[in-house]
Amino acid sequence: MLNFPIEDRDITSTYLGTESMSVNLPAECNLNKNKELSFKMLKGKTILSPSPIGFWTKIYHDEILQYSVLPFFTTNLTSLDSQWGHNLPDNRRVRPLKDEVAHQKFYACYLKQNKDRVQPLIEKLRDQWSKYDQK
């Protein structure tokens, strides 16, 4: 999967869907007055955004994230990840980001000779993704 299509003599791409970022703000945050936000509007804000943090992930999800008043990022695909999408704090207001870069299209890229072999998997991915794609 890539966030750009590839087309050449041997390789082709099929669009799967778009992943769109949102920021989850505490209820009392003044940015909640906006239906959409931009990265520029978040300038100077502290936001929880961990990298892959190994065994610390459980502590992050169960403790830091639950008891923090800091905003955090999610995407329309967050609920697909059982390690990240469940047990998110419900005391936040989700505001989508309107910046173009916050909406990434993803493509399945494969050898043309393998099209018949990979097509069933691609269709499953597209069907699943379409449930979460923001139109």
ABEGO torsion letter per residue (X at the ends): XBABBBBBAABBBBBAEBBBBBBBBBAABAAAABABBBAAAABGBBBBBBBBAEAAAAAAAAAAAAABABBBBBBAAAAABAAAABGBBAABBBBBBABAAABBBBBBBBBAAAAAAAAAAAAAAAAAAAAABBX
